[in-house]
Amino acid sequence: MTAPGGWRRSSYCAAGDCIEVKAAAHPGLLYLRISLDGQPGRTTIAVTRSELAAFKAGLAAGEFDDLVTP
């Protein structure tokens, strides 16, 4: 799902509080932010594509399941 400004969020995001991602002008960099709908001044961080790929692999492998499962 694409939000204004080129930000994208997962279709699995049920509410407005989601992680969004967008490509940076610099090749190989991505921006991440929390999408608190209707709230300005959100913090944005820059990560490399390889850093995000490594994090995604960790998520897929269940390395963070204890942090999101009650």
C-alpha positions in Angstrom: 0.0 0.0 0.0 1.5 3.4 -0.9 1.0 6.4 1.3 1.4 10.0 0.3 5.0 11.0 -0.5 6.0 7.6 -1.8 6.0 5.8 1.6 4.8 2.2 1.6 3.4 0.1 4.3 2.4 -3.6 4.6 -1.1 -4.6 3.6 -1.0 -6.6 6.9 -1.0 -3.3 8.9 -4.4 -3.2 10.5 -4.3 0.2 12.1 -2.5 3.5 11.5 0.5 2.7 13.6 2.7 0.9 11.1 6.3 0.8 9.8 6.6 2.5 6.5 9.5 2.4 4.0 10.5 4.5 1.0 13.5 4.6 -1.4 16.0 7.4 -0.7 17.5 9.6 -3.4 20.9 7.9 -2.8 21.0 4.5 -4.4 21.1 1.6 -2.0 19.5 3.6 0.9 16.0 3.3 2.3 14.1 5.4 4.8 12.0 3.8 7.6 9.5 5.5 9.9 6.6 4.8 12.1 3.3 6.0 10.5 1.3 7.6 13.3 -1.5 8.7 11.2 -2.3 12.4 11.6 0.8 13.1 13.7 3.6 15.3 12.2 7.3 15.2 13.1 7.9 11.5 12.8 11.5 10.3 13.1 12.9 8.8 10.0 16.0 6.5 9.9 18.1 5.6 6.9 19.3 2.0 6.4 21.0 0.2 3.5 19.1 -2.3 1.5 21.5 -5.0 2.8 20.8 -4.0 6.4 17.0 -4.2 5.8 17.4 -7.5 4.0 19.3 -9.0 6.9 16.7 -7.8 9.3 13.9 -9.2 7.1 15.7 -12.6 7.1 15.9 -12.5 10.9 12.1 -11.8 11.0 11.4 -14.7 8.6 13.6 -17.0 10.7 11.6 -16.1 13.9 14.5 -14.4 15.6 12.2 -11.7 17.0 9.1 -13.7 17.7 9.5 -13.4 21.5 9.3 -9.6 21.1 5.9 -9.6 19.3 4.2 -12.6 20.7 2.6 -12.2 24.2 
